[in-house]
Amino acid sequence: LTPHRRVCLCHPGIFNGSPNNTLLYHRLESSIRNCSCATEIEPCDYAKANILCNCQTVILRSADSLSLRYSYHGGLTVWMEDPWVLSQLVNYSVVTDLRLASCRPGMLSKDYLTVFGLQRLQVYKRAEHEVAFSKQDITIDCSEMPLAQFETPSVPHRVSFLDLNLLSGDSFLKAYSVSDVPAIKEHFPNLLFPSAFEPTSSWQYQVTFIY
């Protein structure tokens, strides 16, 4: 990345308290729960989600065919007890508002997650003992406009790489974002794009690293 690229602002505390839209979680080996929630549910409260949300069970063998694997409209919340759920349902997807909750104490992952269109991220860590940062959020802002004016961004032109160690709760959530990056495939030749969003030579990208 050349040094004259515009560095963007990443700041915390922008979207606490807003309701969930889509909630995904995995409790059984063969299925996930896909829920639509009109009110905010506390992280990892499975019983309350089943009562207050409209949920359906999706068999994992058919999960690959779900269109929502690649594009989540509105907010997306994922509660997980195993990191593979993210690679199965979220990796290389399009989502602007993402909430990740690690619901099993001690669960750590050395994997990375790639998300297109991300503007807001919240992470939560359930722990048997107190952790330094159990709940954090961050907003990525590369626009001169107020947040409300770009709720429908140029989604495919944003790509974020998340180090899933951020779910440990041991350190402050940080991000570094660079705008106006051309020829993204030259910088990231192994990056997989959603089929509808293959870049053209004229596209410039905002690239964000969150850790």
Backbone hydrogen bonds in HBPLUS format (Angstrom, degrees):
<---DONOR---> <-ACCEPTOR-->    atom                        ^
c    i                          cat <-CA-CA->   ^        H-A-AA   ^      H-
h    n   atom  resd res      DA  || num        DHA   H-A  angle D-A-AA Bond
n    s   type  num  typ     dist DA aas  dist angle  dist       angle   num
A0005-ARG N   A0002-THR O   3.40 MM   3  6.21 166.3  2.42 125.9 126.7     1
A0179-SER N   A0006-ARG O   2.80 MM 173  5.27 168.9  1.81 158.5 162.4     2
A0008-CYS N   A0177-SER O   3.02 MM 169  5.31 162.7  2.05 133.8 138.6     3
A0009-LEU N   A0141-ASP O   3.13 MM 132  5.22 146.9  2.24 159.4 149.4     4
A0141-ASP N   A0009-LEU O   2.81 MM 132  5.22 178.0  1.81 167.7 167.8     5
A0011-HIS N   A0139-THR O   2.94 MM 128  5.33 144.6  2.06 150.0 153.4     6
A0139-THR N   A0011-HIS O   2.74 MM 128  5.33 152.5  1.81 141.6 150.1     7
A0037-CYS N   A0021-ASN O   2.92 MM  16  5.28 160.3  1.96 147.6 153.7     8
A0022-THR N   A0075-GLY O   3.08 MM  53  6.21 174.3  2.08 143.9 145.7     9
A0077-THR N   A0022-THR O   2.76 MM  55  6.11 156.8  1.82 158.5 166.7    10
A0023-LEU N   A0035-CYS O   2.80 MM  12  4.88 163.5  1.83 141.2 144.2    11
A0035-CYS N   A0023-LEU O   2.73 MM  12  4.88 173.0  1.73 159.2 160.3    12
A0024-LEU N   A0077-THR O   2.87 MM  53  6.29 158.4  1.91 159.5 166.1    13
A0079-TRP N   A0024-LEU O   2.99 MM  55  6.41 159.6  2.03 162.1 168.4    14
A0025-TYR N   A0033-ARG O   3.12 MM   8  5.36 150.1  2.21 141.9 149.9    15
A0033-ARG N   A0025-TYR O   2.76 MM   8  5.36 165.5  1.79 164.6 169.4    16
A0031-SER N   A0028-LEU O   3.45 MM   3  5.65 164.1  2.48 107.5 111.7    17
A0060-LEU N   A0030-SER O   2.94 MM  30  5.61 170.0  1.95 132.8 136.0    18
A0032-ILE N   A0058-VAL O   2.93 MM  26  5.35 154.6  2.00 148.1 155.8    19
A0058-VAL N   A0032-ILE O   2.89 MM  26  5.35 168.5  1.90 154.0 157.4    20
A0034-ASN N   A0056-GLN O   2.88 MM  22  5.40 172.4  1.88 166.7 167.5    21
A0056-GLN N   A0034-ASN O   2.98 MM  22  5.40 147.2  2.09 133.1 142.9    22
A0036-SER N   A0054-ASN O   2.89 MM  18  5.17 152.2  1.96 134.3 142.5    23
A0054-ASN N   A0036-SER O   2.98 MM  18  5.17 167.2  2.00 151.6 148.9    24
A0045-ASP N   A0042-GLU O   3.21 MM   3  5.77 148.6  2.31 146.0 141.2    25
A0049-ALA N   A0045-ASP O   3.10 MM   4  6.36 155.4  2.17 150.2 157.7    26
A0050-ASN N   A0046-TYR O   3.08 MM   4  6.33 156.0  2.14 150.7 155.7    27
A0051-ILE N   A0047-ALA O   3.27 MM   4  6.54 136.0  2.47 138.0 149.3    28
A0051-ILE N   A0048-LYS O   3.12 MM   3  5.09 130.0  2.39  94.2 107.7    29
A0052-LEU N   A0048-LYS O   2.84 MM   4  5.95 173.2  1.84 163.4 164.3    30
A0053-CYS N   A0049-ALA O   2.94 MM   4  5.27 148.0  2.04 138.6 144.2    31
A0062-SER N   A0059-ILE O   2.99 MM   3  5.70 154.3  2.06 119.7 127.2    32
A0063-ALA N   A0060-LEU O   3.00 MM   3  4.85 157.0  2.06 101.8 109.3    33
A0065-SER N   A0062-SER O   3.12 MM   3  5.66 149.0  2.22 111.5 119.8    34
A0066-LEU N   A0063-ALA O   3.06 MM   3  5.41 165.0  2.08 114.5 119.4    35
A0069-ARG N   A0066-LEU O   3.16 MM   3  5.60 162.4  2.19 109.9 115.2    36
A0070-TYR N   A0067-SER O   3.14 MM   3  5.93 158.7  2.19 120.6 124.7    37
A0094-VAL N   A0070-TYR O   2.69 MM  24  5.74 138.8  1.85 121.6 134.8    38
A0072-TYR N   A0094-VAL O   2.83 MM  22  6.11 170.4  1.83 179.3 175.9    39
A0076-LEU N   A0097-ASP O   2.85 MM  21  6.19 156.1  1.90 166.2 174.2    40
A0099-ARG N   A0076-LEU O   2.83 MM  23  6.21 148.3  1.93 157.4 164.2    41
A0078-VAL N   A0099-ARG O   2.84 MM  21  6.25 158.5  1.88 164.0 170.4    42
A0101-ALA N   A0078-VAL O   2.94 MM  23  6.24 155.9  1.99 167.1 165.2    43
A0080-MET N   A0101-ALA O   2.98 MM  21  6.27 159.8  2.02 168.8 174.3    44
A0103-CYS N   A0080-MET O   2.82 MM  23  5.64 161.7  1.86 156.6 161.0    45
A0085-VAL N   A0082-ASP O   3.25 MM   3  6.19 166.9  2.26 126.8 129.4    46
A0086-LEU N   A0083-PRO O   3.01 MM   3  5.80 141.7  2.16 122.3 129.5    47
A0088-GLN N   A0084-TRP O   2.95 MM   4  6.15 148.4  2.05 151.6 160.7    48
A0089-LEU N   A0085-VAL O   3.00 MM   4  6.05 153.9  2.07 146.7 152.6    49
A0090-VAL N   A0086-LEU O   2.78 MM   4  4.96 155.6  1.83 139.3 144.8    50
A0091-ASN N   A0086-LEU O   2.89 MM   5  6.05 151.5  1.98 154.3 154.4    51
A0093-SER N   A0090-VAL O   2.94 MM   3  5.29 137.3  2.12 148.9 141.3    52
A0092-TYR N   A0114-THR O   2.64 MM  22  5.12 153.9  1.70 148.6 154.9    53
A0116-PHE N   A0093-SER O   2.85 MM  23  6.06 173.1  1.86 164.5 165.7    54
A0095-VAL N   A0116-PHE O   3.00 MM  21  6.32 150.4  2.09 170.0 176.0    55
A0119-GLN N   A0096-THR O   2.83 MM  23  5.12 170.8  1.84 133.7 135.2    56
A0120-ARG N   A0096-THR O   3.01 MM  24  6.38 162.1  2.04 163.2 167.2    57
A0098-LEU N   A0120-ARG O   2.95 MM  22  6.22 169.7  1.96 154.7 152.6    58
A0122-GLN N   A0098-LEU O   2.90 MM  24  6.39 146.8  2.01 150.3 159.4    59
A0100-LEU N   A0122-GLN O   2.83 MM  22  6.26 160.9  1.86 161.1 163.2    60
A0124-TYR N   A0100-LEU O   2.86 MM  24  6.30 139.0  2.03 152.1 162.2    61
A0102-SER N   A0124-TYR O   2.88 MM  22  6.17 167.0  1.90 157.2 156.7    62
A0126-ARG N   A0102-SER O   2.96 MM  24  6.03 164.2  1.99 166.0 168.4    63
A0107-MET N   A0104-ARG O   3.13 MM   3  5.70 159.5  2.17 142.8 142.3    64
A0164-LEU N   A0111-ASP O   3.12 MM  53  5.81 163.2  2.15 156.8 160.6    65
A0113-LEU N   A0162-LEU O   2.87 MM  49  4.95 153.4  1.94 138.6 147.5    66
A0162-LEU N   A0113-LEU O   2.76 MM  49  4.95 169.1  1.78 152.4 156.4    67
A0115-VAL N   A0160-SER O   2.98 MM  45  5.28 161.1  2.02 148.6 154.7    68
A0160-SER N   A0115-VAL O   2.81 MM  45  5.28 162.6  1.84 160.3 166.1    69
A0117-GLY N   A0158-ARG O   2.89 MM  41  4.65 156.4  1.95 115.6 123.2    70
A0140-ILE N   A0119-GLN O   2.83 MM  21  5.16 168.7  1.85 156.4 159.6    71
A0121-LEU N   A0138-ILE O   2.96 MM  17  5.39 164.5  1.98 160.4 164.7    72
A0138-ILE N   A0121-LEU O   2.79 MM  17  5.39 150.9  1.88 156.7 165.6    73
A0123-VAL N   A0136-GLN O   2.82 MM  13  5.43 158.9  1.87 152.6 159.4    74
A0136-GLN N   A0123-VAL O   2.96 MM  13  5.43 160.2  2.00 154.3 160.6    75
A0125-LYS N   A0134-SER O   2.76 MM   9  4.92 149.1  1.86 144.7 151.0    76
A0133-PHE N   A0169-GLY O   2.85 MM  36  4.63 156.2  1.91 149.4 147.8    77
A0149-GLN N   A0146-PRO O   2.98 MM   3  5.62 150.7  2.07 118.7 127.1    78
A0150-PHE N   A0147-LEU O   3.14 MM   3  5.73 162.5  2.17 115.5 120.7    79
A0155-VAL N   A0153-PRO O   2.79 MM   2  5.06 127.0  2.07 107.3  90.7    80
A0157-HIS N   A0154-SER O   2.99 MM   3  5.72 155.4  2.05 125.6 133.5    81
A0158-ARG N   A0155-VAL O   3.22 MM   3  5.94 163.0  2.25 129.5 128.8    82
A0206-GLN N   A0157-HIS O   2.88 MM  49  6.31 155.1  1.94 159.0 167.4    83
A0159-VAL N   A0206-GLN O   2.94 MM  47  6.29 163.8  1.97 174.0 174.7    84
A0208-THR N   A0159-VAL O   3.00 MM  49  6.40 154.4  2.07 151.9 158.3    85
A0161-PHE N   A0208-THR O   2.81 MM  47  6.23 158.5  1.85 160.4 166.7    86
A0210-ILE N   A0161-PHE O   2.91 MM  49  6.16 170.6  1.92 162.3 163.5    87
A0163-ASP N   A0210-ILE O   2.96 MM  47  6.31 167.7  1.98 168.2 171.3    88
A0166-LEU N   A0163-ASP O   3.00 MM   3  6.09 167.4  2.01 130.8 133.7    89
A0167-LEU N   A0164-LEU O   3.15 MM   3  5.79 169.3  2.16 114.3 117.7    90
A0168-SER N   A0165-ASN O   2.97 MM   3  5.55 164.9  1.99 121.4 123.5    91
A0211-TYR N   A0174-LYS O   2.86 MM  37  5.40 161.9  1.90 148.5 154.6    92
A0176-TYR N   A0209-PHE O   2.87 MM  33  5.27 150.4  1.95 145.7 155.6    93
A0209-PHE N   A0176-TYR O   2.83 MM  33  5.27 162.5  1.86 150.1 155.1    94
A0178-VAL N   A0207-VAL O   2.82 MM  29  5.35 163.0  1.85 154.8 159.1    95
A0207-VAL N   A0178-VAL O   2.83 MM  29  5.35 156.3  1.88 163.8 162.6    96
A0181-VAL N   A0205-TYR O   2.82 MM  24  4.87 169.8  1.83 144.2 146.6    97
A0205-TYR N   A0181-VAL O   2.77 MM  24  4.87 168.4  1.79 134.9 136.7    98
A0186-GLU N   A0183-ALA O   2.99 MM   3  5.66 149.2  2.08 118.2 126.7    99
A0187-HIS N   A0184-ILE O   3.11 MM   3  5.24 125.2  2.43  98.6 111.9   100
A0188-PHE N   A0184-ILE O   2.87 MM   4  6.05 154.4  1.93 153.5 161.7   101
A0191-LEU N   A0188-PHE O   3.17 MM   3  5.52 167.9  2.18 118.6 120.5   102
A0197-PHE N   A0194-PRO O   2.79 MM   3  5.40 162.5  1.82 126.8 133.0   103
A0203-TRP N   A0200-THR O   3.20 MM   3  5.55 157.3  2.26 110.6 117.0   104
